[in-house]
Amino acid sequence: MKASAMLTAVAMMSVAASAAQAQATRTWVSGVGDDANPCSRTAPCKTFAGAISKTAVGGEINALDPGGFGGVTITKSITLDGGPGIAGVLVAGTNGITVAAGPTDFVMLRNLDIDGAAHTGLSGISAAAFGRLSIENVTIYGFQNYGIDIHTNQTQPAYVSIRDSYIANNVNAVQTSPAAGAIYVRPVQSTAVVAITGVTGTHSGFGLRVEGGGQANVFNSSFDDNLGNGVVAAPTSGSALINIKNTLVANNASRGVYANGANAVVTLSSVGIFGNATGIAAAGGGSVVSFGNNENSGNVIAGAPTSTQPLQ
């Protein structure tokens, strides 16, 4: 090999090694940071987008102090942690956080405040591809489409955990349409299984909607005061399953609990259904299965489950 070629190869290897070394396992952002910095604790970046390219696969981005850190697209396993202050994501005309990672990647989002700028932002969290997604202690509000939109397009199953989060006021710009909503589970391929614990979906078009290939297991949560349905399973193909326990479904302008379609199933255990236009409804062969320990009261139309199962 000629000396010039050898020098070129060595230089290229050196550049690649430097780029790899530039990615840290833990990086930092600050309200007074600069994206030209290396994102270290003493020289933090300004935005999540600026920090993510300097963070290694499986690494973590932490917020040093309260601030607005901008929208970001995630394409690898990573953790975004905004605690203990208020780490804000304020966006208009786009999604707050887009998850477009690999089908085996793990993404964790926690301690974040995601704001759609008075219904000019699209969706708070738009999750298109990942293996596992954890959303914890996140507030999402003011988007024109959805607070959390799980629309995976991959052959592998996707798993989501949403815990201790508040999702509110996600409607269209004139705030009259139930087409938008708090949590939307609509996998394009394969399946998406979502565990929802300690979550409020309120003041939106709908609280929770699950379509074909989706399953939601809901515990200790609330879906209330939405412009349309509180909780709805509505597959256009495949099946949709929602299991609900120890949860409040109240004051929704349409149905509290709704199963729409031959392969739509909603199961209820210790669920309080109050003050809705219709408490429980099923259509198109959908099933609402009660374990006989629910409260369905104070609705304009009470409705009834399609079947009852004994507690075991």
LINGI-V125822 format. One record per residue. OMEGA is omega in whole degrees, -180 to 180 (none if undefined). Layout:
omega->OMEGA
omega->OMEGA
//
This chain:
omega->179
omega->-178
omega->-179
omega->179
omega->179
omega->178
omega->178
omega->-180
omega->179
omega->179
omega->180
omega->178
omega->180
omega->178
omega->180
omega->179
omega->179
omega->179
omega->180
omega->-179
omega->-178
omega->180
omega->-178
omega->177
omega->178
omega->176
omega->-173
omega->171
omega->-180
omega->176
omega->179
omega->180
omega->-179
omega->-178
omega->173
omega->179
omega->177
omega->179
omega->174
omega->-180
omega->-179
omega->177
omega->-173
omega->174
omega->-178
omega->-173
omega->173
omega->-180
omega->178
omega->-177
omega->-169
omega->180
omega->180
omega->-179
omega->-177
omega->174
omega->-178
omega->-178
omega->-174
omega->173
omega->-179
omega->175
omega->179
omega->-175
omega->178
omega->179
omega->175
omega->-170
omega->170
omega->178
omega->-177
omega->171
omega->-177
omega->-177
omega->-178
omega->174
omega->-178
omega->173
omega->170
omega->-177
omega->-178
omega->-175
omega->2
omega->179
omega->178
omega->177
omega->-172
omega->170
omega->-178
omega->-176
omega->173
omega->176
omega->-179
omega->176
omega->177
omega->177
omega->176
omega->178
omega->-180
omega->-176
omega->178
omega->-175
omega->175
omega->-176
omega->177
omega->-179
omega->178
omega->177
omega->-178
omega->177
omega->-177
omega->174
omega->-172
omega->-169
omega->-179
omega->175
omega->175
omega->174
omega->173
omega->173
omega->-177
omega->176
omega->-178
omega->175
omega->178
omega->-172
omega->-175
omega->-177
omega->179
omega->172
omega->177
omega->-179
omega->178
omega->180
omega->-173
omega->177
omega->-178
omega->174
omega->-178
omega->-176
omega->170
omega->179
omega->-177
omega->179
omega->-173
omega->173
omega->176
omega->-178
omega->179
omega->-177
omega->-175
omega->179
omega->-176
omega->-177
omega->179
omega->175
omega->176
omega->-178
omega->-176
omega->171
omega->177
omega->-175
omega->168
omega->-175
omega->-177
omega->-174
omega->-168
omega->168
omega->176
omega->-176
omega->179
omega->-169
omega->-180
omega->173
omega->179
omega->-171
omega->174
omega->-178
omega->177
omega->-180
omega->-176
omega->-178
omega->-177
omega->180
omega->-173
omega->-179
omega->179
omega->175
omega->176
omega->-176
omega->173
omega->180
omega->-173
omega->174
omega->-175
omega->-176
omega->177
omega->-175
omega->173
omega->173
omega->-168
omega->175
omega->-179
omega->178
omega->172
omega->179
omega->-179
omega->177
omega->180
omega->179
omega->-170
omega->-178
omega->-178
omega->173
omega->178
omega->175
omega->-169
omega->-179
omega->174
omega->-177
omega->-179
omega->174
omega->-169
omega->171
omega->176
omega->-176
omega->179
omega->-179
omega->173
omega->-179
omega->-178
omega->169
omega->-173
omega->179
omega->170
omega->171
omega->-176
omega->-178
omega->178
omega->-177
omega->173
omega->174
omega->-174
omega->178
omega->176
omega->-172
omega->178
omega->174
omega->-167
omega->169
omega->174
omega->-171
omega->176
omega->-178
omega->174
omega->179
omega->-173
omega->173
omega->-173
omega->179
omega->-174
omega->-179
omega->176
omega->-180
omega->173
omega->176
omega->-174
omega->174
omega->-179
omega->180
omega->175
omega->-176
omega->-170
omega->166
omega->177
omega->174
omega->171
omega->-177
omega->-178
omega->180
omega->174
omega->-180
omega->175
omega->-179
omega->178
omega->-176
omega->169
omega->-173
omega->-180
omega->173
omega->171
omega->-178
omega->-179
omega->174
omega->-179
omega->-169
omega->173
omega->175
omega->177
omega->171
omega->-175
omega->-172
omega->-177
omega->175
omega->178
omega->176
omega->-180
omega->177
omega->178
omega->173
omega->-179
omega->none
//
